[in-house]
Amino acid sequence: MERHRLLDETSGIAPERFLVTLVKKALDFVPAEAAVLLLDDPVAKEEDRSRNELTVIASAGDIRDPAVGTRVRPVDGIAGFTYARGEQTAVNEIKGARALSREADEVFGSPVRNALGVPVVIESHVCGSLVLVNRIEPAGFDALDERLMALFGETLSLALQNLLDERRAREVARRDSLTALYNDRYFHKKLRQEIDRLSQTPDGDLTLLFLDCDHLKAVNDEHGHLAGSQILREVAFILQRQLAQTTSLPCRYGGDEFTVILVDCELARGMEIGERIRAAIADWTFLPMAIGPGEPALNLKGVITMSIGVASFRRHCTPGRPPSEQKNEILKKADAALYAAKEAGKDCVVAAGRQSGPPSISNVVLKS
């Protein structure tokens, strides 16, 4: 019953609050002065856990400093020992040992006397540890405390697994199934959020790119939709590579259209990024490998190009208008600029004009 209550109380809240709530609940299960949750880095993780660093993710109780972000080596204390062995560890009168490490134990204010650690397991993999500590209590942790801590460790692991599953499901709902870019629904949500933010301050800017693949229909007609789908995947890859050093959100808008939200980016910089994308597409050799049985490599270069329309918040949204109307303004301006790029001969980047209606062809720039 206590496990279900814990999951109910922590569902639907922000991950940071979720983790702090979990750690606080540990002190309800097993009374102690403080609790610390540490997790490893799933990207840099090695099979030999003794070689991995742990990071303090959340803490609760009588701790002088929250210490969140502190890194701990498994060989430096009981938290790491619990993680490396993957077994619950109880140490009373630890004397010269450390709960976390020599430096990290300073957050407790005085030497730790008792420590009780339990491994955190997600998808059958040990990924961290939860440690309870006492500095004053002389009796230490008894057998009942150890049993309760083992039960809580299972509940903690289940709660973290549920959080991970929930976030994965949410992420899948945001993604386009073909390209793995964000989909149009998430694009509209994030664009509105960014415009809401900018509408409340005179600082910052946002540039929106509307992109449309030129000549994709001809490829579909000649080589089939399987080839067209693979081209869209490769376009998505090019977008992600060209945007790697920017704060941006590339999305598949639908069909052969894409959008990019460039955060903290003025129009001129957005035009440069758009041109970089256009040039990369024009220079790319599409379908260099067979895409299936009986489907030879096509090596299409100079066939697929990109037309791009560009608009920015400060240049093209009317100050003082409601954010929902400003969102519509920048969408219409970027779309009109894309239409002008198509009319200008395709394979070019066009900035929207200040005036209403489609931008003039004089706004075509940067085609090298």
VEXVOZA-377113 format. One record per residue: residue number from 1; x, y, z of N, C-alpha, C in turn. Coordinates in steps of 0.2 Angstrom, whole numbers, plus 5000, padded with zeros to 4 digits. Example, Ala and Ser with C-alpha at 12.3 -4.5 7.8 and 13.67 -1.06 7.14 Angstrom:
BEGIN
1 5066 4972 5039 5062 4978 5039 5066 4984 5039 .
2 5064 4989 5035 5068 4995 5036 5064 5000 5039 .
This chain:
BEGIN
1 5004 4994 5000 5000 5000 5000 5004 5006 5000 .
2 5010 5006 5004 5014 5012 5004 5017 5013 4998 .
3 5019 5008 4994 5022 5009 4987 5017 5013 4983 .
4 5011 5011 4982 5006 5014 4978 5005 5021 4980 .
5 5005 5022 4987 5004 5029 4989 5010 5034 4987 .
6 5016 5031 4987 5022 5035 4985 5021 5036 4977 .
7 5019 5031 4973 5019 5033 4966 5013 5038 4965 .
8 5008 5037 4968 5002 5042 4967 5005 5049 4969 .
9 5008 5050 4974 5010 5057 4976 5016 5060 4972 .
10 5019 5056 4968 5025 5058 4964 5023 5058 4957 .
11 5018 5056 4955 5016 5056 4947 5014 5063 4945 .
12 5016 5064 4939 5014 5070 4936 5017 5077 4938 .
13 5023 5076 4942 5026 5082 4944 5033 5083 4940 .
14 5036 5089 4941 5042 5090 4937 5047 5085 4940 .
15 5052 5083 4936 5057 5078 4938 5061 5080 4944 .
16 5063 5086 4944 5067 5089 4950 5063 5088 4956 .
17 5057 5090 4956 5053 5089 4962 5051 5082 4964 .
18 5050 5078 4959 5049 5071 4959 5055 5067 4963 .
19 5061 5069 4961 5067 5066 4964 5067 5068 4972 .
20 5066 5074 4973 5067 5077 4980 5062 5074 4984 .
21 5055 5073 4981 5050 5070 4985 5052 5062 4987 .
22 5055 5059 4982 5057 5052 4983 5062 5052 4989 .
23 5067 5056 4989 5072 5056 4994 5069 5058 5001 .
24 5065 5062 5001 5061 5064 5007 5058 5058 5010 .
25 5054 5054 5005 5050 5048 5007 5055 5043 5011 .
26 5061 5043 5008 5066 5038 5011 5067 5039 5019 .
27 5067 5045 5021 5067 5047 5028 5061 5045 5032 .
28 5055 5045 5028 5049 5042 5032 5049 5035 5033 .
29 5052 5031 5028 5053 5024 5028 5058 5022 5034 .
30 5063 5025 5033 5069 5023 5038 5071 5030 5041 .
31 5069 5031 5047 5072 5038 5051 5079 5038 5050 .
32 5081 5044 5048 5089 5046 5048 5089 5053 5047 .
33 5095 5056 5048 5096 5063 5048 5096 5066 5041 .
34 5099 5062 5036 5099 5064 5030 5099 5059 5025 .
35 5097 5060 5018 5097 5055 5013 5100 5059 5007 .
36 5104 5055 5003 5107 5057 4997 5106 5052 4991 .
37 5103 5054 4985 5102 5050 4979 5108 5052 4974 .
38 5111 5047 4972 5117 5047 4967 5115 5043 4961 .
39 5116 5045 4955 5115 5042 4949 5122 5042 4944 .
40 5123 5037 4940 5128 5037 4936 5126 5041 4929 .
41 5131 5041 4925 5130 5044 4918 5128 5039 4913 .
42 5122 5038 4911 5121 5033 4906 5125 5033 4900 .
43 5127 5039 4898 5131 5039 4891 5138 5037 4892 .
44 5141 5039 4897 5148 5037 4898 5149 5031 4902 .
45 5144 5028 4904 5144 5022 4909 5148 5016 4906 .
46 5152 5013 4910 5156 5007 4908 5153 5001 4912 .
47 5155 4995 4909 5152 4989 4912 5155 4988 4919 .
48 5161 4990 4920 5164 4989 4927 5162 4996 4930 .
49 5157 4995 4935 5154 5000 4938 5159 5004 4943 .
50 5164 5001 4945 5169 5004 4949 5173 5010 4946 .
51 5172 5010 4939 5176 5015 4935 5171 5021 4934 .
52 5165 5021 4935 5160 5026 4934 5159 5031 4939 .
53 5159 5037 4938 5157 5042 4943 5150 5043 4944 .
54 5148 5044 4950 5141 5046 4952 5140 5053 4953 .
55 5134 5055 4952 5133 5062 4953 5127 5063 4958 .
56 5127 5067 4963 5122 5069 4968 5116 5072 4964 .
57 5110 5069 4964 5105 5071 4960 5100 5074 4965 .
58 5099 5072 4971 5094 5075 4976 5096 5073 4983 .
59 5094 5078 4987 5096 5076 4994 5090 5079 4999 .
60 5090 5077 5005 5085 5079 5010 5088 5078 5017 .
61 5084 5081 5021 5086 5081 5028 5091 5086 5031 .
62 5095 5084 5036 5099 5089 5039 5106 5089 5035 .
63 5106 5093 5030 5112 5094 5026 5114 5101 5025 .
64 5120 5103 5026 5122 5110 5026 5121 5113 5019 .
65 5123 5109 5014 5122 5111 5007 5119 5106 5003 .
66 5114 5107 4999 5111 5102 4995 5116 5098 4991 .
67 5122 5100 4989 5127 5097 4986 5125 5094 4979 .
68 5119 5096 4976 5117 5093 4970 5122 5095 4965 .
69 5124 5090 4961 5129 5091 4955 5136 5088 4958 .
70 5137 5087 4964 5143 5085 4967 5145 5078 4964 .
71 5151 5077 4961 5153 5070 4958 5157 5066 4963 .
72 5155 5060 4963 5158 5055 4968 5161 5049 4965 .
73 5167 5047 4966 5170 5041 4963 5168 5035 4968 .
74 5166 5029 4964 5164 5023 4968 5169 5021 4973 .
75 5175 5022 4973 5180 5020 4977 5181 5024 4983 .
76 5177 5030 4984 5178 5035 4989 5174 5034 4995 .
77 5168 5030 4995 5164 5030 5000 5159 5024 5000 .
78 5154 5024 5005 5149 5019 5005 5144 5020 4999 .
79 5142 5026 4997 5138 5027 4992 5140 5023 4985 .
80 5147 5024 4984 5150 5021 4978 5151 5014 4979 .
81 5152 5012 4985 5153 5004 4987 5147 5001 4985 .
82 5141 5004 4988 5135 5001 4987 5133 5000 4979 .
83 5135 5005 4975 5133 5005 4968 5138 5000 4965 .
84 5144 5000 4966 5149 4996 4963 5147 4988 4964 .
85 5145 4987 4970 5144 4980 4972 5136 4978 4970 .
86 5132 4983 4969 5125 4982 4968 5121 4978 4973 .
87 5124 4980 4979 5121 4976 4985 5120 4982 4991 .
88 5115 4980 4995 5113 4985 5001 5119 4984 5005 .
89 5121 4990 5008 5127 4991 5013 5125 4994 5019 .
90 5126 4992 5025 5125 4995 5031 5131 4995 5035 .
91 5133 5001 5037 5140 5002 5041 5138 5006 5047 .
92 5139 5003 5053 5138 5007 5059 5145 5009 5062 .
93 5146 5014 5065 5153 5016 5067 5158 5016 5062 .
94 5157 5020 5056 5161 5019 5050 5168 5022 5051 .
95 5169 5026 5057 5175 5028 5059 5179 5032 5053 .
96 5184 5029 5050 5188 5032 5045 5185 5032 5038 .
97 5180 5028 5037 5177 5028 5031 5173 5034 5029 .
98 5170 5035 5023 5166 5041 5021 5159 5038 5018 .
99 5154 5042 5019 5148 5041 5016 5148 5042 5009 .
100 5151 5048 5007 5151 5049 5000 5158 5050 4997 .
101 5162 5055 5000 5169 5055 4999 5172 5060 5004 .
102 5178 5061 5004 5181 5066 5009 5178 5073 5008 .
103 5178 5075 5002 5176 5082 5000 5168 5082 5001 .
104 5165 5078 4998 5157 5078 4998 5154 5077 5005 .
105 5158 5074 5010 5155 5073 5016 5155 5079 5020 .
106 5158 5084 5018 5158 5091 5021 5150 5094 5022 .
107 5146 5091 5017 5139 5094 5017 5135 5092 5023 .
108 5138 5087 5027 5134 5084 5033 5136 5088 5039 .
109 5141 5093 5038 5143 5097 5044 5148 5094 5049 .
110 5147 5088 5050 5151 5084 5055 5152 5077 5053 .
111 5157 5073 5055 5158 5066 5053 5152 5062 5053 .
112 5151 5058 5048 5145 5053 5048 5147 5047 5052 .
113 5142 5045 5056 5144 5039 5061 5141 5033 5058 .
114 5135 5033 5055 5131 5027 5052 5129 5029 5045 .
115 5129 5024 5041 5127 5025 5034 5124 5018 5032 .
116 5118 5019 5028 5114 5013 5025 5113 5015 5018 .
117 5116 5011 5014 5115 5012 5006 5111 5006 5003 .
118 5107 5008 4998 5104 5003 4994 5105 5005 4986 .
119 5106 5000 4982 5107 5001 4975 5101 5003 4972 .
120 5101 5008 4967 5095 5010 4962 5096 5006 4956 .
121 5091 5002 4954 5091 4998 4948 5085 5000 4944 .
122 5087 5001 4937 5082 5002 4932 5083 4998 4926 .
123 5078 4994 4924 5078 4990 4918 5084 4985 4920 .
124 5084 4982 4926 5089 4977 4928 5096 4979 4928 .
125 5097 4986 4927 5104 4988 4928 5105 4993 4934 .
126 5110 4992 4938 5112 4996 4943 5114 5003 4940 .
127 5111 5008 4942 5112 5015 4940 5114 5020 4945 .
128 5114 5018 4951 5115 5023 4957 5114 5020 4963 .
129 5114 5024 4968 5113 5022 4975 5109 5028 4979 .
130 5106 5025 4984 5103 5030 4989 5106 5028 4996 .
131 5108 5034 4999 5112 5033 5006 5108 5037 5011 .
132 5107 5034 5017 5105 5037 5023 5110 5038 5028 .
133 5111 5043 5031 5117 5044 5036 5114 5047 5042 .
134 5118 5045 5048 5117 5048 5054 5124 5051 5057 .
135 5124 5056 5060 5130 5059 5063 5130 5058 5071 .
136 5124 5058 5074 5124 5058 5081 5121 5051 5084 .
137 5116 5048 5081 5113 5042 5083 5118 5037 5085 .
138 5119 5035 5091 5124 5029 5092 5122 5022 5091 .
139 5115 5021 5091 5113 5014 5090 5114 5012 5083 .
140 5114 5016 5078 5115 5014 5071 5108 5011 5068 .
141 5109 5008 5062 5104 5005 5058 5103 4998 5060 .
142 5097 4996 5062 5096 4989 5064 5093 4984 5058 .
143 5092 4978 5060 5089 4974 5055 5083 4976 5052 .
144 5078 4979 5056 5072 4981 5053 5073 4987 5048 .
145 5078 4991 5050 5079 4997 5045 5082 4994 5039 .
146 5086 4989 5039 5089 4986 5033 5083 4983 5029 .
147 5078 4980 5032 5073 4977 5028 5069 4982 5025 .
148 5067 4987 5029 5063 4993 5026 5067 4997 5020 .
149 5073 4997 5021 5077 5001 5016 5077 4997 5010 .
150 5077 4990 5010 5077 4986 5004 5071 4987 5001 .
151 5065 4987 5004 5059 4988 5001 5058 4995 4998 .
152 5061 5000 5001 5061 5006 4998 5065 5007 4992 .
153 5070 5003 4992 5075 5003 4986 5071 5000 4980 .
154 5067 4995 4981 5063 4992 4976 5058 4997 4974 .
155 5054 5001 4978 5049 5006 4977 5053 5012 4973 .
156 5058 5014 4975 5062 5019 4972 5064 5017 4965 .
157 5066 5011 4964 5068 5009 4957 5062 5009 4952 .
158 5056 5007 4955 5050 5006 4951 5048 5013 4949 .
159 5048 5018 4954 5046 5025 4953 5050 5028 4947 .
160 5057 5027 4948 5061 5030 4943 5060 5026 4936 .
161 5058 5020 4936 5057 5017 4929 5050 5019 4926 .
162 5045 5021 4931 5039 5024 4928 5040 5031 4926 .
163 5045 5035 4929 5046 5041 4926 5049 5041 4920 .
164 5054 5036 4919 5058 5035 4913 5053 5033 4907 .
165 5048 5028 4909 5043 5026 4904 5039 5032 4902 .
166 5037 5036 4906 5032 5041 4905 5036 5047 4900 .
167 5042 5048 4902 5046 5053 4898 5047 5050 4891 .
168 5048 5044 4890 5049 5041 4884 5043 5041 4880 .
169 5037 5039 4883 5031 5040 4879 5029 5047 4877 .
170 5031 5052 4881 5029 5059 4879 5034 5061 4874 .
171 5040 5058 4874 5044 5060 4868 5042 5057 4862 .
172 5040 5051 4862 5038 5047 4856 5032 5051 4853 .
173 5027 5054 4857 5021 5058 4855 5023 5064 4851 .
174 5029 5067 4853 5032 5073 4850 5035 5072 4844 .
175 5037 5066 4842 5042 5065 4836 5038 5063 4830 .
176 5041 5064 4824 5038 5062 4818 5041 5055 4817 .
177 5037 5050 4815 5039 5043 4815 5044 5042 4809 .
178 5044 5046 4804 5048 5045 4798 5055 5047 4800 .
179 5056 5054 4802 5062 5057 4802 5065 5058 4809 .
180 5061 5056 4814 5063 5057 4821 5063 5064 4823 .
181 5062 5069 4819 5062 5076 4821 5056 5077 4825 .
182 5055 5083 4828 5049 5085 4832 5043 5086 4827 .
183 5037 5084 4829 5032 5085 4824 5028 5092 4824 .
184 5023 5093 4820 5020 5099 4819 5017 5101 4826 .
185 5014 5097 4829 5010 5098 4835 5015 5101 4840 .
186 5021 5098 4841 5025 5100 4846 5028 5107 4844 .
187 5029 5108 4837 5032 5114 4834 5028 5120 4836 .
188 5021 5119 4835 5016 5125 4837 5017 5126 4845 .
189 5017 5121 4849 5017 5122 4856 5024 5126 4858 .
190 5029 5124 4855 5036 5127 4857 5036 5134 4854 .
191 5034 5135 4848 5034 5142 4845 5029 5147 4850 .
192 5024 5145 4852 5019 5149 4856 5023 5150 4863 .
193 5026 5145 4866 5030 5146 4872 5035 5151 4871 .
194 5039 5151 4866 5045 5156 4865 5042 5163 4863 .
195 5037 5163 4860 5034 5170 4858 5031 5173 4865 .
196 5028 5169 4869 5025 5171 4875 5031 5174 4879 .
197 5037 5171 4879 5043 5173 4883 5045 5180 4880 .
198 5046 5180 4874 5049 5186 4871 5044 5192 4871 .
199 5037 5191 4871 5033 5196 4872 5033 5200 4879 .
200 5036 5197 4883 5036 5200 4890 5043 5203 4892 .
201 5047 5204 4886 5054 5207 4887 5056 5210 4881 .
202 5059 5216 4881 5062 5219 4875 5068 5216 4873 .
203 5071 5211 4876 5077 5208 4874 5076 5201 4871 .
204 5081 5199 4867 5081 5193 4864 5077 5193 4857 .
205 5077 5188 4853 5074 5187 4847 5073 5180 4845 .
206 5069 5179 4840 5068 5172 4838 5067 5172 4830 .
207 5070 5168 4827 5070 5167 4819 5067 5161 4817 .
208 5062 5161 4813 5059 5155 4810 5060 5154 4803 .
209 5062 5148 4802 5063 5145 4795 5058 5141 4793 .
210 5055 5142 4787 5051 5137 4783 5055 5134 4777 .
211 5055 5128 4777 5059 5124 4772 5055 5120 4768 .
212 5056 5119 4762 5052 5115 4757 5057 5112 4752 .
213 5057 5105 4752 5061 5101 4747 5059 5102 4740 .
214 5064 5105 4736 5062 5106 4729 5063 5099 4725 .
215 5058 5097 4721 5059 5092 4716 5058 5085 4719 .
216 5056 5085 4725 5055 5078 4728 5049 5074 4725 .
217 5044 5078 4722 5039 5074 4719 5041 5070 4713 .
218 5046 5074 4709 5049 5071 4703 5053 5064 4705 .
219 5056 5064 4711 5060 5058 4713 5055 5053 4715 .
220 5049 5055 4718 5044 5050 4720 5041 5047 4714 .
221 5040 5051 4709 5037 5048 4703 5041 5044 4699 .
222 5048 5045 4699 5053 5041 4695 5055 5035 4699 .
223 5057 5036 4705 5060 5031 4709 5056 5028 4715 .
224 5050 5030 4716 5045 5027 4721 5046 5031 4727 .
225 5040 5030 4731 5040 5033 4738 5045 5031 4743 .
226 5047 5025 4742 5053 5022 4747 5059 5027 4746 .
227 5061 5028 4740 5066 5033 4739 5065 5040 4742 .
228 5059 5042 4741 5057 5049 4744 5057 5049 4751 .
229 5055 5044 4754 5055 5043 4762 5062 5043 4764 .
230 5067 5040 4761 5074 5040 4763 5077 5047 4762 .
231 5075 5050 4757 5078 5057 4756 5075 5062 4762 .
232 5069 5061 4764 5067 5065 4770 5071 5063 4776 .
233 5073 5057 4777 5077 5055 4783 5084 5058 4782 .
234 5086 5058 4776 5093 5061 4775 5093 5069 4776 .
235 5087 5072 4774 5087 5079 4775 5086 5081 4783 .
236 5083 5077 4786 5083 5078 4794 5090 5077 4797 .
237 5093 5072 4794 5100 5072 4797 5104 5078 4795 .
238 5104 5080 4789 5108 5086 4787 5105 5092 4792 .
239 5099 5093 4793 5097 5099 4797 5100 5098 4804 .
240 5100 5092 4807 5102 5091 4814 5110 5093 4814 .
241 5113 5091 4809 5121 5092 4808 5122 5099 4808 .
242 5118 5103 4803 5120 5110 4802 5118 5114 4808 .
243 5113 5112 4812 5110 5115 4818 5114 5114 4825 .
244 5119 5109 4824 5121 5106 4830 5124 5112 4835 .
245 5127 5117 4832 5130 5122 4837 5125 5128 4838 .
246 5119 5127 4837 5114 5132 4838 5109 5130 4843 .
247 5105 5135 4846 5099 5133 4851 5093 5133 4846 .
248 5091 5128 4844 5086 5127 4839 5081 5121 4840 .
249 5076 5121 4836 5071 5116 4836 5069 5114 4829 .
250 5072 5109 4826 5070 5107 4819 5064 5102 4819 .
251 5060 5103 4815 5053 5099 4815 5052 5097 4808 .
252 5048 5092 4807 5045 5090 4801 5038 5093 4801 .
253 5036 5098 4797 5030 5101 4797 5024 5097 4793 .
254 5026 5093 4789 5022 5089 4785 5024 5088 4778 .
255 5023 5082 4775 5025 5081 4768 5032 5082 4767 .
256 5034 5086 4763 5041 5088 4762 5043 5095 4765 .
257 5039 5097 4769 5041 5104 4773 5044 5103 4780 .
258 5048 5107 4781 5051 5107 4788 5051 5114 4791 .
259 5052 5114 4797 5052 5121 4801 5058 5121 4805 .
260 5061 5127 4807 5066 5127 4812 5065 5133 4816 .
261 5065 5132 4823 5064 5138 4827 5071 5139 4830 .
262 5074 5145 4828 5081 5147 4830 5080 5152 4836 .
263 5081 5150 4842 5081 5154 4848 5086 5159 4849 .
264 5085 5165 4852 5090 5170 4853 5094 5171 4846 .
265 5090 5172 4841 5093 5173 4834 5090 5178 4831 .
266 5094 5183 4828 5091 5189 4824 5090 5187 4817 .
267 5087 5191 4813 5085 5189 4806 5091 5188 4802 .
268 5096 5192 4803 5102 5192 4799 5106 5185 4800 .
269 5106 5183 4806 5110 5177 4808 5105 5171 4806 .
270 5099 5172 4806 5095 5166 4804 5095 5165 4796 .
271 5096 5171 4792 5098 5170 4785 5104 5167 4784 .
272 5109 5168 4788 5115 5164 4787 5115 5157 4788 .
273 5111 5155 4793 5110 5148 4795 5106 5145 4789 .
274 5101 5148 4787 5097 5146 4782 5101 5144 4775 .
275 5105 5149 4774 5110 5148 4768 5114 5142 4769 .
276 5117 5141 4775 5121 5136 4776 5117 5129 4775 .
277 5111 5129 4778 5107 5123 4776 5106 5122 4769 .
278 5104 5127 4765 5103 5127 4758 5109 5124 4755 .
279 5115 5127 4756 5121 5124 4753 5122 5117 4754 .
280 5121 5115 4761 5122 5108 4762 5118 5103 4759 .
281 5112 5105 4758 5107 5101 4754 5109 5101 4747 .
282 5111 5106 4744 5112 5106 4737 5119 5102 4736 .
283 5123 5102 4741 5130 5098 4740 5129 5091 4742 .
284 5123 5089 4744 5123 5082 4747 5121 5077 4741 .
285 5124 5071 4742 5123 5066 4737 5118 5061 4741 .
286 5112 5061 4738 5106 5057 4742 5106 5050 4739 .
287 5104 5046 4744 5103 5039 4742 5110 5036 4739 .
288 5115 5036 4743 5122 5033 4741 5122 5026 4742 .
289 5117 5023 4745 5117 5016 4747 5110 5013 4745 .
290 5110 5006 4743 5104 5003 4742 5099 5004 4748 .
291 5093 5005 4747 5088 5006 4752 5084 5000 4753 .
292 5085 4994 4750 5082 4988 4750 5083 4983 4745 .
293 5081 4977 4745 5082 4972 4740 5079 4975 4733 .
294 5083 4974 4728 5081 4976 4722 5081 4984 4721 .
295 5083 4988 4726 5083 4995 4726 5090 4997 4726 .
296 5093 4999 4720 5100 5001 4719 5101 5008 4722 .
297 5108 5009 4724 5109 5016 4726 5108 5021 4720 .
298 5105 5027 4721 5104 5031 4716 5109 5037 4715 .
299 5112 5039 4721 5118 5044 4721 5115 5050 4717 .
300 5110 5053 4720 5107 5059 4717 5110 5065 4720 .
301 5113 5069 4716 5117 5075 4718 5114 5081 4713 .
302 5113 5086 4716 5110 5092 4712 5103 5091 4710 .
303 5100 5086 4712 5093 5085 4711 5088 5088 4716 .
304 5089 5086 4722 5085 5089 4728 5089 5095 4730 .
305 5085 5101 4731 5087 5107 4733 5082 5109 4739 .
306 5083 5115 4742 5079 5117 4747 5077 5125 4746 .
307 5071 5126 4746 5069 5133 4746 5067 5135 4754 .
308 5069 5141 4756 5068 5143 4763 5066 5150 4764 .
309 5061 5150 4768 5058 5157 4770 5060 5158 4777 .
310 5061 5165 4778 5064 5167 4785 5060 5173 4787 .
311 5058 5172 4794 5055 5178 4797 5057 5178 4804 .
312 5057 5184 4807 5059 5185 4814 5054 5188 4819 .
313 5054 5187 4825 5050 5190 4830 5050 5197 4830 .
314 5056 5200 4831 5057 5207 4831 5055 5211 4825 .
315 5057 5208 4819 5056 5211 4813 5048 5211 4810 .
316 5045 5205 4812 5039 5204 4808 5033 5203 4813 .
317 5034 5203 4819 5028 5203 4824 5026 5210 4826 .
318 5020 5212 4827 5018 5218 4829 5018 5219 4836 .
319 5022 5224 4839 5023 5224 4846 5016 5226 4850 .
320 5015 5223 4855 5009 5224 4859 5003 5220 4857 .
321 5003 5216 4852 4998 5212 4850 4998 5206 4854 .
322 4993 5202 4855 4993 5196 4859 4998 5191 4856 .
323 5001 5187 4860 5006 5182 4858 5003 5177 4853 .
324 4996 5175 4853 4993 5171 4849 4993 5174 4842 .
325 4992 5181 4841 4992 5184 4835 4999 5185 4832 .
326 5004 5186 4837 5010 5187 4835 5013 5180 4832 .
327 5011 5175 4835 5012 5168 4832 5010 5167 4825 .
328 5004 5169 4824 5001 5169 4817 5005 5173 4812 .
329 5007 5179 4815 5010 5184 4810 5017 5181 4808 .
330 5021 5178 4812 5027 5176 4810 5026 5169 4806 .
331 5021 5165 4807 5020 5160 4803 5018 5162 4796 .
332 5014 5167 4795 5012 5169 4789 5018 5172 4785 .
333 5022 5176 4789 5027 5179 4785 5032 5174 4783 .
334 5034 5169 4787 5039 5164 4785 5036 5160 4779 .
335 5030 5158 4779 5026 5155 4774 5026 5159 4767 .
336 5025 5165 4768 5025 5170 4762 5032 5170 4759 .
337 5037 5170 4764 5044 5171 4761 5046 5164 4758 .
338 5043 5158 4760 5045 5152 4757 5041 5152 4750 .
339 5035 5155 4749 5032 5155 4743 5036 5159 4738 .
340 5039 5165 4741 5043 5169 4736 5049 5166 4734 .
341 5052 5162 4738 5058 5158 4736 5056 5153 4731 .
342 5050 5150 4731 5048 5145 4726 5047 5149 4719 .
343 5044 5155 4720 5043 5159 4714 5049 5162 4711 .
344 5055 5163 4715 5061 5166 4713 5065 5160 4709 .
345 5063 5154 4709 5067 5149 4705 5069 5143 4710 .
346 5067 5143 4716 5069 5138 4721 5076 5138 4722 .
347 5078 5134 4727 5085 5133 4729 5088 5140 4731 .
348 5084 5144 4735 5087 5150 4738 5083 5151 4745 .
349 5086 5157 4748 5084 5159 4755 5081 5166 4754 .
350 5075 5167 4756 5071 5173 4756 5069 5175 4763 .
351 5070 5182 4764 5068 5185 4770 5061 5188 4769 .
352 5057 5187 4774 5050 5191 4773 5051 5198 4774 .
353 5047 5202 4770 5047 5209 4770 5043 5212 4776 .
354 5044 5218 4778 5040 5221 4783 5033 5222 4781 .
355 5032 5224 4775 5025 5225 4772 5021 5219 4772 .
356 5015 5220 4772 5010 5214 4772 5010 5211 4765 .
357 5008 5205 4764 5009 5201 4758 5015 5198 4757 .
358 5016 5194 4752 5022 5191 4750 5028 5195 4750 .
359 5034 5193 4752 5040 5197 4752 5042 5199 4744 .
360 5045 5204 4743 5047 5206 4737 5053 5201 4735 .
361 5055 5200 4729 5060 5196 4726 5067 5199 4728 .
362 5067 5206 4730 5073 5209 4732 5076 5206 4739 .
363 5072 5203 4742 5074 5200 4748 5077 5193 4748 .
364 5078 5191 4741 5082 5184 4740 5089 5186 4742 .
365 5092 5181 4746 5099 5183 4748 5103 5176 4747 .
366 5110 5177 4747 5114 5172 4749 5115 5166 4745 .
367 5112 5166 4739 5113 5160 4735 5120 5160 4732 .
368 5124 5156 4733 5131 5156 4731 5132 5152 4725 .
